[in-house]
């Protein structure tokens, strides 16, 4: 059973397209959406285990130039 997580991303002004393009190519990222509101981008991750989420966040997502902040949400497994 895989684990789904959602990452809410705030980007620097004018950096949303560049950040979007960088996030699309990350392994484990299944969807990337530009949105309106307090966040600029929502990223969906689908990984084999919960322990796979933190390394993707710390070494691949949060290091993208133009990201100001992230908020991570892990989905409960289907019952």
PDB file of N, CA, C and O in Angstrom:
ATOM      1  N   UNK A   1       0.849  -1.176   0.000  1.00  0.00           N
ATOM      2  CA  UNK A   1       0.000   0.000   0.000  1.00  0.00           C
ATOM      3  C   UNK A   1       0.895   1.239   0.000  1.00  0.00           C
ATOM      4  O   UNK A   1       1.813   1.348   0.812  1.00  0.00           O
ATOM      5  N   UNK A   2       0.627   2.155  -0.898  1.00  0.00           N
ATOM      6  CA  UNK A   2       1.448   3.354  -0.983  1.00  0.00           C
ATOM      7  C   UNK A   2       0.933   4.437  -0.042  1.00  0.00           C
ATOM      8  O   UNK A   2      -0.174   4.351   0.489  1.00  0.00           O
ATOM      9  N   UNK A   3       1.757   5.446   0.148  1.00  0.00           N
ATOM     10  CA  UNK A   3       1.430   6.589   0.994  1.00  0.00           C
ATOM     11  C   UNK A   3       1.308   7.816   0.099  1.00  0.00           C
ATOM     12  O   UNK A   3       2.166   8.075  -0.746  1.00  0.00           O
ATOM     13  N   UNK A   4       0.233   8.562   0.297  1.00  0.00           N
ATOM     14  CA  UNK A   4       0.066   9.821  -0.432  1.00  0.00           C
ATOM     15  C   UNK A   4       0.311  10.975   0.524  1.00  0.00           C
ATOM     16  O   UNK A   4      -0.129  10.960   1.674  1.00  0.00           O
ATOM     17  N   UNK A   5       1.019  11.969   0.024  1.00  0.00           N
ATOM     18  CA  UNK A   5       1.257  13.185   0.791  1.00  0.00           C
ATOM     19  C   UNK A   5       1.036  14.369  -0.135  1.00  0.00           C
ATOM     20  O   UNK A   5       1.210  14.275  -1.350  1.00  0.00           O
ATOM     21  N   UNK A   6       0.653  15.467   0.459  1.00  0.00           N
ATOM     22  CA  UNK A   6       0.413  16.695  -0.296  1.00  0.00           C
ATOM     23  C   UNK A   6       1.305  17.776   0.285  1.00  0.00           C
ATOM     24  O   UNK A   6       1.413  17.920   1.503  1.00  0.00           O
ATOM     25  N   UNK A   7       1.940  18.529  -0.589  1.00  0.00           N
ATOM     26  CA  UNK A   7       2.842  19.592  -0.157  1.00  0.00           C
ATOM     27  C   UNK A   7       2.289  20.905  -0.694  1.00  0.00           C
ATOM     28  O   UNK A   7       2.143  21.088  -1.903  1.00  0.00           O
ATOM     29  N   UNK A   8       1.983  21.816   0.227  1.00  0.00           N
ATOM     30  CA  UNK A   8       1.480  23.137  -0.124  1.00  0.00           C
ATOM     31  C   UNK A   8       2.685  24.065  -0.185  1.00  0.00           C
ATOM     32  O   UNK A   8       3.420  24.195   0.794  1.00  0.00           O
ATOM     33  N   UNK A   9       2.890  24.703  -1.318  1.00  0.00           N
ATOM     34  CA  UNK A   9       4.116  25.453  -1.574  1.00  0.00           C
ATOM     35  C   UNK A   9       3.814  26.941  -1.759  1.00  0.00           C
ATOM     36  O   UNK A   9       2.903  27.316  -2.498  1.00  0.00           O
ATOM     37  N   UNK A  10       4.595  27.777  -1.075  1.00  0.00           N
ATOM     38  CA  UNK A  10       4.582  29.221  -1.298  1.00  0.00           C
ATOM     39  C   UNK A  10       5.866  29.562  -2.036  1.00  0.00           C
ATOM     40  O   UNK A  10       6.959  29.198  -1.601  1.00  0.00           O
ATOM     41  N   UNK A  11       5.727  30.267  -3.159  1.00  0.00           N
ATOM     42  CA  UNK A  11       6.899  30.615  -3.960  1.00  0.00           C
ATOM     43  C   UNK A  11       7.222  32.104  -3.841  1.00  0.00           C
ATOM     44  O   UNK A  11       6.394  32.908  -3.414  1.00  0.00           O
ATOM     45  N   UNK A  12       8.441  32.441  -4.229  1.00  0.00           N
ATOM     46  CA  UNK A  12       8.817  33.847  -4.350  1.00  0.00           C
ATOM     47  C   UNK A  12       7.975  34.478  -5.455  1.00  0.00           C
ATOM     48  O   UNK A  12       7.578  33.788  -6.393  1.00  0.00           O
ATOM     49  N   UNK A  13       7.696  35.779  -5.360  1.00  0.00           N
ATOM     50  CA  UNK A  13       6.959  36.443  -6.438  1.00  0.00           C
ATOM     51  C   UNK A  13       7.660  36.250  -7.784  1.00  0.00           C
ATOM     52  O   UNK A  13       8.866  36.465  -7.907  1.00  0.00           O
ATOM     53  N   UNK A  14       6.894  35.845  -8.775  1.00  0.00           N
ATOM     54  CA  UNK A  14       7.430  35.645 -10.112  1.00  0.00           C
ATOM     55  C   UNK A  14       8.130  34.319 -10.346  1.00  0.00           C
ATOM     56  O   UNK A  14       8.597  34.062 -11.455  1.00  0.00           O
ATOM     57  N   UNK A  15       8.215  33.463  -9.318  1.00  0.00           N
ATOM     58  CA  UNK A  15       8.961  32.207  -9.441  1.00  0.00           C
ATOM     59  C   UNK A  15       8.075  30.982  -9.628  1.00  0.00           C
ATOM     60  O   UNK A  15       8.587  29.871  -9.764  1.00  0.00           O
ATOM     61  N   UNK A  16       6.772  31.160  -9.638  1.00  0.00           N
ATOM     62  CA  UNK A  16       5.866  30.012  -9.633  1.00  0.00           C
ATOM     63  C   UNK A  16       6.082  29.083 -10.823  1.00  0.00           C
ATOM     64  O   UNK A  16       6.154  27.868 -10.638  1.00  0.00           O
ATOM     65  N   UNK A  17       6.186  29.604 -12.009  1.00  0.00           N
ATOM     66  CA  UNK A  17       6.360  28.759 -13.203  1.00  0.00           C
ATOM     67  C   UNK A  17       7.669  27.980 -13.132  1.00  0.00           C
ATOM     68  O   UNK A  17       7.699  26.789 -13.439  1.00  0.00           O
ATOM     69  N   UNK A  18       8.743  28.638 -12.732  1.00  0.00           N
ATOM     70  CA  UNK A  18      10.051  27.975 -12.620  1.00  0.00           C
ATOM     71  C   UNK A  18      10.011  26.860 -11.568  1.00  0.00           C
ATOM     72  O   UNK A  18      10.547  25.774 -11.792  1.00  0.00           O
ATOM     73  N   UNK A  19       9.379  27.128 -10.428  1.00  0.00           N
ATOM     74  CA  UNK A  19       9.253  26.123  -9.369  1.00  0.00           C
ATOM     75  C   UNK A  19       8.384  24.963  -9.854  1.00  0.00           C
ATOM     76  O   UNK A  19       8.728  23.799  -9.649  1.00  0.00           O
ATOM     77  N   UNK A  20       7.276  25.276 -10.487  1.00  0.00           N
ATOM     78  CA  UNK A  20       6.380  24.251 -11.035  1.00  0.00           C
ATOM     79  C   UNK A  20       7.163  23.307 -11.940  1.00  0.00           C
ATOM     80  O   UNK A  20       7.085  22.088 -11.788  1.00  0.00           O
ATOM     81  N   UNK A  21       7.914  23.866 -12.875  1.00  0.00           N
ATOM     82  CA  UNK A  21       8.678  23.052 -13.825  1.00  0.00           C
ATOM     83  C   UNK A  21       9.694  22.159 -13.119  1.00  0.00           C
ATOM     84  O   UNK A  21       9.907  21.021 -13.538  1.00  0.00           O
ATOM     85  N   UNK A  22      10.317  22.651 -12.063  1.00  0.00           N
ATOM     86  CA  UNK A  22      11.302  21.864 -11.316  1.00  0.00           C
ATOM     87  C   UNK A  22      10.641  20.725 -10.547  1.00  0.00           C
ATOM     88  O   UNK A  22      11.212  19.640 -10.438  1.00  0.00           O
ATOM     89  N   UNK A  23       9.451  20.958 -10.017  1.00  0.00           N
ATOM     90  CA  UNK A  23       8.764  19.947  -9.207  1.00  0.00           C
ATOM     91  C   UNK A  23       8.230  18.793 -10.047  1.00  0.00           C
ATOM     92  O   UNK A  23       8.164  17.662  -9.567  1.00  0.00           O
ATOM     93  N   UNK A  24       7.853  19.059 -11.275  1.00  0.00           N
ATOM     94  CA  UNK A  24       7.268  18.032 -12.139  1.00  0.00           C
ATOM     95  C   UNK A  24       8.215  16.854 -12.343  1.00  0.00           C
ATOM     96  O   UNK A  24       7.753  15.721 -12.482  1.00  0.00           O
ATOM     97  N   UNK A  25       9.504  17.085 -12.366  1.00  0.00           N
ATOM     98  CA  UNK A  25      10.452  16.016 -12.659  1.00  0.00           C
ATOM     99  C   UNK A  25      10.938  15.205 -11.474  1.00  0.00           C
ATOM    100  O   UNK A  25      11.792  14.334 -11.643  1.00  0.00           O
ATOM    101  N   UNK A  26      10.424  15.460 -10.279  1.00  0.00           N
ATOM    102  CA  UNK A  26      10.914  14.775  -9.081  1.00  0.00           C
ATOM    103  C   UNK A  26      10.266  13.399  -8.950  1.00  0.00           C
ATOM    104  O   UNK A  26       9.049  13.260  -9.073  1.00  0.00           O
ATOM    105  N   UNK A  27      11.093  12.386  -8.699  1.00  0.00           N
ATOM    106  CA  UNK A  27      10.587  11.022  -8.508  1.00  0.00           C
ATOM    107  C   UNK A  27       9.669  10.984  -7.285  1.00  0.00           C
ATOM    108  O   UNK A  27      10.013  11.505  -6.224  1.00  0.00           O
ATOM    109  N   UNK A  28       8.510  10.367  -7.444  1.00  0.00           N
ATOM    110  CA  UNK A  28       7.522  10.292  -6.373  1.00  0.00           C
ATOM    111  C   UNK A  28       6.437  11.344  -6.499  1.00  0.00           C
ATOM    112  O   UNK A  28       5.369  11.207  -5.902  1.00  0.00           O
ATOM    113  N   UNK A  29       6.696  12.399  -7.274  1.00  0.00           N
ATOM    114  CA  UNK A  29       5.693  13.434  -7.504  1.00  0.00           C
ATOM    115  C   UNK A  29       4.757  12.949  -8.606  1.00  0.00           C
ATOM    116  O   UNK A  29       5.192  12.677  -9.725  1.00  0.00           O
ATOM    117  N   UNK A  30       3.469  12.842  -8.281  1.00  0.00           N
ATOM    118  CA  UNK A  30       2.499  12.358  -9.259  1.00  0.00           C
ATOM    119  C   UNK A  30       1.684  13.477  -9.887  1.00  0.00           C
ATOM    120  O   UNK A  30       1.212  13.345 -11.016  1.00  0.00           O
ATOM    121  N   UNK A  31       1.517  14.579  -9.161  1.00  0.00           N
ATOM    122  CA  UNK A  31       0.764  15.711  -9.699  1.00  0.00           C
ATOM    123  C   UNK A  31       1.321  17.005  -9.136  1.00  0.00           C
ATOM    124  O   UNK A  31       1.785  17.056  -7.997  1.00  0.00           O
ATOM    125  N   UNK A  32       1.268  18.051  -9.950  1.00  0.00           N
ATOM    126  CA  UNK A  32       1.641  19.398  -9.529  1.00  0.00           C
ATOM    127  C   UNK A  32       0.578  20.339 -10.082  1.00  0.00           C
ATOM    128  O   UNK A  32       0.265  20.304 -11.272  1.00  0.00           O
ATOM    129  N   UNK A  33       0.022  21.183  -9.206  1.00  0.00           N
ATOM    130  CA  UNK A  33      -1.030  22.109  -9.626  1.00  0.00           C
ATOM    131  C   UNK A  33      -0.713  23.511  -9.130  1.00  0.00           C
ATOM    132  O   UNK A  33      -0.386  23.703  -7.959  1.00  0.00           O
ATOM    133  N   UNK A  34      -0.811  24.489 -10.021  1.00  0.00           N
ATOM    134  CA  UNK A  34      -0.737  25.887  -9.615  1.00  0.00           C
ATOM    135  C   UNK A  34      -2.127  26.281  -9.130  1.00  0.00           C
ATOM    136  O   UNK A  34      -3.121  25.996  -9.797  1.00  0.00           O
ATOM    137  N   UNK A  35      -2.201  26.936  -7.970  1.00  0.00           N
ATOM    138  CA  UNK A  35      -3.486  27.273  -7.361  1.00  0.00           C
ATOM    139  C   UNK A  35      -3.495  28.734  -6.917  1.00  0.00           C
ATOM    140  O   UNK A  35      -2.450  29.381  -6.842  1.00  0.00           O
ATOM    141  N   UNK A  36      -4.699  29.241  -6.624  1.00  0.00           N
ATOM    142  CA  UNK A  36      -4.845  30.584  -6.069  1.00  0.00           C
ATOM    143  C   UNK A  36      -5.160  30.457  -4.588  1.00  0.00           C
ATOM    144  O   UNK A  36      -5.753  29.468  -4.156  1.00  0.00           O
ATOM    145  N   UNK A  37      -4.767  31.448  -3.817  1.00  0.00           N
ATOM    146  CA  UNK A  37      -5.007  31.450  -2.386  1.00  0.00           C
ATOM    147  C   UNK A  37      -3.704  31.659  -1.650  1.00  0.00           C
ATOM    148  O   UNK A  37      -2.763  32.226  -2.206  1.00  0.00           O
ATOM    149  N   UNK A  38      -3.630  31.208  -0.400  1.00  0.00           N
ATOM    150  CA  UNK A  38      -2.407  31.438   0.379  1.00  0.00           C
ATOM    151  C   UNK A  38      -1.213  30.618  -0.105  1.00  0.00           C
ATOM    152  O   UNK A  38      -0.074  30.918   0.252  1.00  0.00           O
ATOM    153  N   UNK A  39      -1.460  29.597  -0.906  1.00  0.00           N
ATOM    154  CA  UNK A  39      -0.388  28.777  -1.474  1.00  0.00           C
ATOM    155  C   UNK A  39      -0.376  28.981  -2.984  1.00  0.00           C
ATOM    156  O   UNK A  39      -1.386  29.352  -3.582  1.00  0.00           O
ATOM    157  N   UNK A  40       0.767  28.738  -3.582  1.00  0.00           N
ATOM    158  CA  UNK A  40       0.915  28.923  -5.024  1.00  0.00           C
ATOM    159  C   UNK A  40       0.866  27.612  -5.799  1.00  0.00           C
ATOM    160  O   UNK A  40       0.426  27.573  -6.948  1.00  0.00           O
ATOM    161  N   UNK A  41       1.326  26.534  -5.154  1.00  0.00           N
ATOM    162  CA  UNK A  41       1.409  25.229  -5.809  1.00  0.00           C
ATOM    163  C   UNK A  41       1.017  24.146  -4.812  1.00  0.00           C
ATOM    164  O   UNK A  41       1.342  24.234  -3.628  1.00  0.00           O
ATOM    165  N   UNK A  42       0.315  23.123  -5.300  1.00  0.00           N
ATOM    166  CA  UNK A  42       0.065  21.911  -4.515  1.00  0.00           C
ATOM    167  C   UNK A  42       0.738  20.756  -5.246  1.00  0.00           C
ATOM    168  O   UNK A  42       0.562  20.572  -6.450  1.00  0.00           O
ATOM    169  N   UNK A  43       1.511  19.983  -4.491  1.00  0.00           N
ATOM    170  CA  UNK A  43       2.232  18.833  -5.036  1.00  0.00           C
ATOM    171  C   UNK A  43       1.666  17.568  -4.406  1.00  0.00           C
ATOM    172  O   UNK A  43       1.482  17.509  -3.190  1.00  0.00           O
ATOM    173  N   UNK A  44       1.389  16.565  -5.215  1.00  0.00           N
ATOM    174  CA  UNK A  44       0.968  15.265  -4.695  1.00  0.00           C
ATOM    175  C   UNK A  44       2.130  14.292  -4.820  1.00  0.00           C
ATOM    176  O   UNK A  44       2.721  14.142  -5.889  1.00  0.00           O
ATOM    177  N   UNK A  45       2.447  13.636  -3.715  1.00  0.00           N
ATOM    178  CA  UNK A  45       3.465  12.586  -3.700  1.00  0.00           C
ATOM    179  C   UNK A  45       2.775  11.241  -3.539  1.00  0.00           C
ATOM    180  O   UNK A  45       1.770  11.135  -2.836  1.00  0.00           O
ATOM    181  N   UNK A  46       3.303  10.231  -4.180  1.00  0.00           N
ATOM    182  CA  UNK A  46       2.838   8.856  -3.995  1.00  0.00           C
ATOM    183  C   UNK A  46       4.092   8.008  -3.853  1.00  0.00           C
ATOM    184  O   UNK A  46       4.820   7.782  -4.820  1.00  0.00           O
ATOM    185  N   UNK A  47       4.334   7.541  -2.625  1.00  0.00           N
ATOM    186  CA  UNK A  47       5.566   6.807  -2.318  1.00  0.00           C
ATOM    187  C   UNK A  47       5.229   5.492  -1.626  1.00  0.00           C
ATOM    188  O   UNK A  47       4.138   5.350  -1.074  1.00  0.00           O
ATOM    189  N   UNK A  48       6.153   4.525  -1.648  1.00  0.00           N
ATOM    190  CA  UNK A  48       5.865   3.218  -1.052  1.00  0.00           C
ATOM    191  C   UNK A  48       5.633   3.254   0.458  1.00  0.00           C
ATOM    192  O   UNK A  48       4.779   2.531   0.969  1.00  0.00           O
ATOM    193  N   UNK A  49       6.388   4.092   1.178  1.00  0.00           N
ATOM    194  CA  UNK A  49       6.328   4.088   2.639  1.00  0.00           C
ATOM    195  C   UNK A  49       6.397   5.507   3.184  1.00  0.00           C
ATOM    196  O   UNK A  49       6.904   6.411   2.520  1.00  0.00           O
ATOM    197  N   UNK A  50       5.888   5.696   4.390  1.00  0.00           N
ATOM    198  CA  UNK A  50       5.927   6.999   5.044  1.00  0.00           C
ATOM    199  C   UNK A  50       7.356   7.517   5.185  1.00  0.00           C
ATOM    200  O   UNK A  50       7.590   8.720   5.074  1.00  0.00           O
ATOM    201  N   UNK A  51       8.298   6.632   5.426  1.00  0.00           N
ATOM    202  CA  UNK A  51       9.695   7.061   5.604  1.00  0.00           C
ATOM    203  C   UNK A  51      10.302   7.623   4.324  1.00  0.00           C
ATOM    204  O   UNK A  51      11.369   8.235   4.368  1.00  0.00           O
ATOM    205  N   UNK A  52       9.644   7.429   3.190  1.00  0.00           N
ATOM    206  CA  UNK A  52      10.136   7.976   1.925  1.00  0.00           C
ATOM    207  C   UNK A  52       9.804   9.460   1.760  1.00  0.00           C
ATOM    208  O   UNK A  52      10.408  10.137   0.929  1.00  0.00           O
ATOM    209  N   UNK A  53       8.858   9.967   2.535  1.00  0.00           N
ATOM    210  CA  UNK A  53       8.420  11.354   2.380  1.00  0.00           C
ATOM    211  C   UNK A  53       9.485  12.360   2.838  1.00  0.00           C
ATOM    212  O   UNK A  53       9.830  13.248   2.059  1.00  0.00           O
ATOM    213  N   UNK A  54      10.022  12.266   4.064  1.00  0.00           N
ATOM    214  CA  UNK A  54      10.975  13.292   4.513  1.00  0.00           C
ATOM    215  C   UNK A  54      12.189  13.506   3.606  1.00  0.00           C
ATOM    216  O   UNK A  54      12.567  14.657   3.386  1.00  0.00           O
ATOM    217  N   UNK A  55      12.821  12.454   3.068  1.00  0.00           N
ATOM    218  CA  UNK A  55      13.966  12.720   2.186  1.00  0.00           C
ATOM    219  C   UNK A  55      13.587  13.475   0.908  1.00  0.00           C
ATOM    220  O   UNK A  55      14.350  14.317   0.433  1.00  0.00           O
ATOM    221  N   UNK A  56      12.428  13.178   0.362  1.00  0.00           N
ATOM    222  CA  UNK A  56      11.984  13.897  -0.836  1.00  0.00           C
ATOM    223  C   UNK A  56      11.756  15.366  -0.499  1.00  0.00           C
ATOM    224  O   UNK A  56      12.138  16.255  -1.260  1.00  0.00           O
ATOM    225  N   UNK A  57      11.134  15.609   0.645  1.00  0.00           N
ATOM    226  CA  UNK A  57      10.890  16.989   1.059  1.00  0.00           C
ATOM    227  C   UNK A  57      12.193  17.745   1.290  1.00  0.00           C
ATOM    228  O   UNK A  57      12.376  18.850   0.780  1.00  0.00           O
ATOM    229  N   UNK A  58      13.090  17.150   2.057  1.00  0.00           N
ATOM    230  CA  UNK A  58      14.289  17.880   2.474  1.00  0.00           C
ATOM    231  C   UNK A  58      15.347  18.012   1.393  1.00  0.00           C
ATOM    232  O   UNK A  58      16.049  19.022   1.347  1.00  0.00           O
ATOM    233  N   UNK A  59      15.480  17.023   0.524  1.00  0.00           N
ATOM    234  CA  UNK A  59      16.572  17.074  -0.450  1.00  0.00           C
ATOM    235  C   UNK A  59      16.140  17.429  -1.867  1.00  0.00           C
ATOM    236  O   UNK A  59      16.972  17.814  -2.688  1.00  0.00           O
ATOM    237  N   UNK A  60      14.840  17.304  -2.164  1.00  0.00           N
ATOM    238  CA  UNK A  60      14.413  17.546  -3.540  1.00  0.00           C
ATOM    239  C   UNK A  60      13.395  18.673  -3.686  1.00  0.00           C
ATOM    240  O   UNK A  60      13.467  19.444  -4.643  1.00  0.00           O
ATOM    241  N   UNK A  61      12.461  18.781  -2.764  1.00  0.00           N
ATOM    242  CA  UNK A  61      11.432  19.814  -2.905  1.00  0.00           C
ATOM    243  C   UNK A  61      11.873  21.120  -2.251  1.00  0.00           C
ATOM    244  O   UNK A  61      11.887  22.161  -2.908  1.00  0.00           O
ATOM    245  N   UNK A  62      12.226  21.084  -0.991  1.00  0.00           N
ATOM    246  CA  UNK A  62      12.567  22.326  -0.280  1.00  0.00           C
ATOM    247  C   UNK A  62      13.836  22.994  -0.791  1.00  0.00           C
ATOM    248  O   UNK A  62      14.092  24.158  -0.481  1.00  0.00           O
ATOM    249  N   UNK A  63      14.620  22.282  -1.555  1.00  0.00           N
ATOM    250  CA  UNK A  63      15.852  22.863  -2.092  1.00  0.00           C
ATOM    251  C   UNK A  63      15.650  23.562  -3.435  1.00  0.00           C
ATOM    252  O   UNK A  63      16.586  24.162  -3.964  1.00  0.00           O
ATOM    253  N   UNK A  64      14.447  23.492  -3.990  1.00  0.00           N
ATOM    254  CA  UNK A  64      14.173  24.146  -5.273  1.00  0.00           C
ATOM    255  C   UNK A  64      14.251  25.661  -5.086  1.00  0.00           C
ATOM    256  O   UNK A  64      13.606  26.224  -4.201  1.00  0.00           O
ATOM    257  N   UNK A  65      15.041  26.303  -5.923  1.00  0.00           N
ATOM    258  CA  UNK A  65      15.189  27.754  -5.862  1.00  0.00           C
ATOM    259  C   UNK A  65      13.853  28.423  -6.162  1.00  0.00           C
ATOM    260  O   UNK A  65      13.195  28.094  -7.149  1.00  0.00           O
ATOM    261  N   UNK A  66      13.459  29.358  -5.312  1.00  0.00           N
ATOM    262  CA  UNK A  66      12.205  30.071  -5.497  1.00  0.00           C
ATOM    263  C   UNK A  66      11.110  29.649  -4.538  1.00  0.00           C
ATOM    264  O   UNK A  66      10.041  30.260  -4.517  1.00  0.00           O
ATOM    265  N   UNK A  67      11.354  28.608  -3.737  1.00  0.00           N
ATOM    266  CA  UNK A  67      10.370  28.189  -2.738  1.00  0.00           C
ATOM    267  C   UNK A  67      10.626  28.952  -1.446  1.00  0.00           C
ATOM    268  O   UNK A  67      11.735  28.930  -0.914  1.00  0.00           O
ATOM    269  N   UNK A  68       9.595  29.628  -0.945  1.00  0.00           N
ATOM    270  CA  UNK A  68       9.686  30.337   0.330  1.00  0.00           C
ATOM    271  C   UNK A  68       9.388  29.411   1.502  1.00  0.00           C
ATOM    272  O   UNK A  68      10.103  29.413   2.504  1.00  0.00           O
ATOM    273  N   UNK A  69       8.313  28.608   1.367  1.00  0.00           N
ATOM    274  CA  UNK A  69       7.923  27.725   2.468  1.00  0.00           C
ATOM    275  C   UNK A  69       7.071  26.579   1.937  1.00  0.00           C
ATOM    276  O   UNK A  69       6.503  26.648   0.847  1.00  0.00           O
ATOM    277  N   UNK A  70       7.000  25.516   2.748  1.00  0.00           N
ATOM    278  CA  UNK A  70       6.151  24.374   2.425  1.00  0.00           C
ATOM    279  C   UNK A  70       5.378  23.946   3.663  1.00  0.00           C
ATOM    280  O   UNK A  70       5.830  24.133   4.793  1.00  0.00           O
ATOM    281  N   UNK A  71       4.219  23.376   3.433  1.00  0.00           N
ATOM    282  CA  UNK A  71       3.426  22.736   4.473  1.00  0.00           C
ATOM    283  C   UNK A  71       3.086  21.350   3.949  1.00  0.00           C
ATOM    284  O   UNK A  71       2.572  21.210   2.839  1.00  0.00           O
ATOM    285  N   UNK A  72       3.373  20.326   4.744  1.00  0.00           N
ATOM    286  CA  UNK A  72       3.184  18.948   4.286  1.00  0.00           C
ATOM    287  C   UNK A  72       2.001  18.300   4.989  1.00  0.00           C
ATOM    288  O   UNK A  72       1.806  18.465   6.193  1.00  0.00           O
ATOM    289  N   UNK A  73       1.218  17.563   4.217  1.00  0.00           N
ATOM    290  CA  UNK A  73       0.059  16.841   4.729  1.00  0.00           C
ATOM    291  C   UNK A  73       0.154  15.402   4.257  1.00  0.00           C
ATOM    292  O   UNK A  73       0.310  15.147   3.063  1.00  0.00           O
ATOM    293  N   UNK A  74       0.061  14.460   5.185  1.00  0.00           N
ATOM    294  CA  UNK A  74       0.102  13.044   4.825  1.00  0.00           C
ATOM    295  C   UNK A  74      -1.312  12.494   4.944  1.00  0.00           C
ATOM    296  O   UNK A  74      -1.974  12.668   5.967  1.00  0.00           O
ATOM    297  N   UNK A  75      -1.761  11.834   3.897  1.00  0.00           N
ATOM    298  CA  UNK A  75      -3.105  11.283   3.846  1.00  0.00           C
ATOM    299  C   UNK A  75      -3.187  10.000   4.668  1.00  0.00           C
ATOM    300  O   UNK A  75      -2.250   9.202   4.684  1.00  0.00           O
ATOM    301  N   UNK A  76      -4.321   9.808   5.352  1.00  0.00           N
ATOM    302  CA  UNK A  76      -4.566   8.548   6.037  1.00  0.00           C
ATOM    303  C   UNK A  76      -4.747   7.451   4.994  1.00  0.00           C
ATOM    304  O   UNK A  76      -5.283   7.710   3.916  1.00  0.00           O
ATOM    305  N   UNK A  77      -4.310   6.230   5.297  1.00  0.00           N
ATOM    306  CA  UNK A  77      -4.528   5.144   4.340  1.00  0.00           C
ATOM    307  C   UNK A  77      -6.021   4.862   4.193  1.00  0.00           C
ATOM    308  O   UNK A  77      -6.810   5.100   5.108  1.00  0.00           O
ATOM    309  N   UNK A  78      -6.389   4.349   3.021  1.00  0.00           N
ATOM    310  CA  UNK A  78      -7.787   3.981   2.807  1.00  0.00           C
ATOM    311  C   UNK A  78      -8.173   2.872   3.770  1.00  0.00           C
ATOM    312  O   UNK A  78      -7.394   1.952   4.021  1.00  0.00           O
ATOM    313  N   UNK A  79      -9.379   2.968   4.303  1.00  0.00           N
ATOM    314  CA  UNK A  79      -9.851   1.968   5.267  1.00  0.00           C
ATOM    315  C   UNK A  79     -10.322   0.727   4.558  1.00  0.00           C
ATOM    316  O   UNK A  79     -10.756  -0.226   5.205  1.00  0.00           O
TER     317      UNK A  79
END
